[in-house]
Amino acid sequence: MEVVHKIGRRKTAVARVYVSKGTGKVVINKRDLNNYLTTASLQYKVMQPLVLTSTQNEYDVKVNVYGGGVTGQAEAIRLGISRVLITINPDFRAILKPEGLLTRDPRMVERKKFGQKKARKRFQFSKR
């Protein structure tokens, strides 16, 4: 099996995911998973597709990710890994789809409007 490449996105984070046969090593931006994502919940999010499909020790994952914050990046990586696993084995779709791991979350930050403090918040109104 050669290297399989897919892209995952979330908010403004973009993750390019490269998966190849290996021992289960996850490298994000040339750093180990535990060094790049320090909290256990974010590490779980990244590993979730591999754990659900029982392939965490079969593939090496190399990721280039930029933009957004750590949570957006972790969820972008999760989507990328899920897309790669489906390319490798289409049977994984039945496992990943009910968990919602194949859905690209479309929620983005709403833009600030002129004449207002933020997107929805307005300046204080004075009646008199």
Contacts in CASP RR format, 6 or more apart in sequence:
PFRMAT RR
TARGET T0000
AUTHOR 0000-0000-0000
METHOD contacts of the structure
MODEL  1
MEVVHKIGRRKTAVARVYVSKGTGKVVINKRDLNNYLTTASLQYKVMQPL
VLTSTQNEYDVKVNVYGGGVTGQAEAIRLGISRVLITINPDFRAILKPEG
LLTRDPRMVERKKFGQKKARKRFQFSKR
1 20 0 8 1.000
1 21 0 8 1.000
1 88 0 8 1.000
2 20 0 8 1.000
3 18 0 8 1.000
3 19 0 8 1.000
3 20 0 8 1.000
4 18 0 8 1.000
4 19 0 8 1.000
4 20 0 8 1.000
4 84 0 8 1.000
4 87 0 8 1.000
4 88 0 8 1.000
5 16 0 8 1.000
5 17 0 8 1.000
5 18 0 8 1.000
5 84 0 8 1.000
6 16 0 8 1.000
6 17 0 8 1.000
6 80 0 8 1.000
6 83 0 8 1.000
6 84 0 8 1.000
6 87 0 8 1.000
7 14 0 8 1.000
7 15 0 8 1.000
7 16 0 8 1.000
7 17 0 8 1.000
7 80 0 8 1.000
7 83 0 8 1.000
8 14 0 8 1.000
8 15 0 8 1.000
8 16 0 8 1.000
8 17 0 8 1.000
8 76 0 8 1.000
8 77 0 8 1.000
8 79 0 8 1.000
8 80 0 8 1.000
8 83 0 8 1.000
8 104 0 8 1.000
9 15 0 8 1.000
9 76 0 8 1.000
9 79 0 8 1.000
9 104 0 8 1.000
10 72 0 8 1.000
10 73 0 8 1.000
10 75 0 8 1.000
10 76 0 8 1.000
10 79 0 8 1.000
10 104 0 8 1.000
10 105 0 8 1.000
11 68 0 8 1.000
11 69 0 8 1.000
11 72 0 8 1.000
11 105 0 8 1.000
11 107 0 8 1.000
11 108 0 8 1.000
11 109 0 8 1.000
12 67 0 8 1.000
12 68 0 8 1.000
12 108 0 8 1.000
12 109 0 8 1.000
13 65 0 8 1.000
13 66 0 8 1.000
13 67 0 8 1.000
13 68 0 8 1.000
13 69 0 8 1.000
13 72 0 8 1.000
13 73 0 8 1.000
13 75 0 8 1.000
13 76 0 8 1.000
14 65 0 8 1.000
14 66 0 8 1.000
14 67 0 8 1.000
14 76 0 8 1.000
15 63 0 8 1.000
15 64 0 8 1.000
15 65 0 8 1.000
15 73 0 8 1.000
15 76 0 8 1.000
15 77 0 8 1.000
15 79 0 8 1.000
15 80 0 8 1.000
16 63 0 8 1.000
16 64 0 8 1.000
16 65 0 8 1.000
17 61 0 8 1.000
17 62 0 8 1.000
17 63 0 8 1.000
17 77 0 8 1.000
17 80 0 8 1.000
17 81 0 8 1.000
17 83 0 8 1.000
17 84 0 8 1.000
18 61 0 8 1.000
18 62 0 8 1.000
18 63 0 8 1.000
19 59 0 8 1.000
19 60 0 8 1.000
19 61 0 8 1.000
19 62 0 8 1.000
19 81 0 8 1.000
19 84 0 8 1.000
19 85 0 8 1.000
19 88 0 8 1.000
20 59 0 8 1.000
20 60 0 8 1.000
20 62 0 8 1.000
21 58 0 8 1.000
21 59 0 8 1.000
21 60 0 8 1.000
22 58 0 8 1.000
22 59 0 8 1.000
22 60 0 8 1.000
23 57 0 8 1.000
23 60 0 8 1.000
24 50 0 8 1.000
24 56 0 8 1.000
24 57 0 8 1.000
24 58 0 8 1.000
24 59 0 8 1.000
24 60 0 8 1.000
24 61 0 8 1.000
25 60 0 8 1.000
25 61 0 8 1.000
26 32 0 8 1.000
26 33 0 8 1.000
26 46 0 8 1.000
26 47 0 8 1.000
26 60 0 8 1.000
26 61 0 8 1.000
26 63 0 8 1.000
27 33 0 8 1.000
27 60 0 8 1.000
27 61 0 8 1.000
27 62 0 8 1.000
27 63 0 8 1.000
28 36 0 8 1.000
28 37 0 8 1.000
28 46 0 8 1.000
28 63 0 8 1.000
28 65 0 8 1.000
28 77 0 8 1.000
29 36 0 8 1.000
29 63 0 8 1.000
29 64 0 8 1.000
29 65 0 8 1.000
33 43 0 8 1.000
33 46 0 8 1.000
33 47 0 8 1.000
34 43 0 8 1.000
37 43 0 8 1.000
37 46 0 8 1.000
37 70 0 8 1.000
37 74 0 8 1.000
42 70 0 8 1.000
42 71 0 8 1.000
42 74 0 8 1.000
45 74 0 8 1.000
45 75 0 8 1.000
45 77 0 8 1.000
45 78 0 8 1.000
46 74 0 8 1.000
46 77 0 8 1.000
46 78 0 8 1.000
46 81 0 8 1.000
47 56 0 8 1.000
48 78 0 8 1.000
48 99 0 8 1.000
48 101 0 8 1.000
49 78 0 8 1.000
49 81 0 8 1.000
49 82 0 8 1.000
49 85 0 8 1.000
49 96 0 8 1.000
49 101 0 8 1.000
50 56 0 8 1.000
50 59 0 8 1.000
50 61 0 8 1.000
50 81 0 8 1.000
50 85 0 8 1.000
52 95 0 8 1.000
52 96 0 8 1.000
52 99 0 8 1.000
52 101 0 8 1.000
53 85 0 8 1.000
53 89 0 8 1.000
53 92 0 8 1.000
53 95 0 8 1.000
53 96 0 8 1.000
55 85 0 8 1.000
59 88 0 8 1.000
61 81 0 8 1.000
63 77 0 8 1.000
65 73 0 8 1.000
65 76 0 8 1.000
65 77 0 8 1.000
67 73 0 8 1.000
75 105 0 8 1.000
78 101 0 8 1.000
79 101 0 8 1.000
79 102 0 8 1.000
79 104 0 8 1.000
82 96 0 8 1.000
82 101 0 8 1.000
82 102 0 8 1.000
83 102 0 8 1.000
85 92 0 8 1.000
85 96 0 8 1.000
86 92 0 8 1.000
86 93 0 8 1.000
86 96 0 8 1.000
86 102 0 8 1.000
93 102 0 8 1.000
96 102 0 8 1.000
109 119 0 8 1.000
110 119 0 8 1.000
110 120 0 8 1.000
111 119 0 8 1.000
112 118 0 8 1.000
112 119 0 8 1.000
113 119 0 8 1.000
115 122 0 8 1.000
115 123 0 8 1.000
116 122 0 8 1.000
116 123 0 8 1.000
117 123 0 8 1.000
END
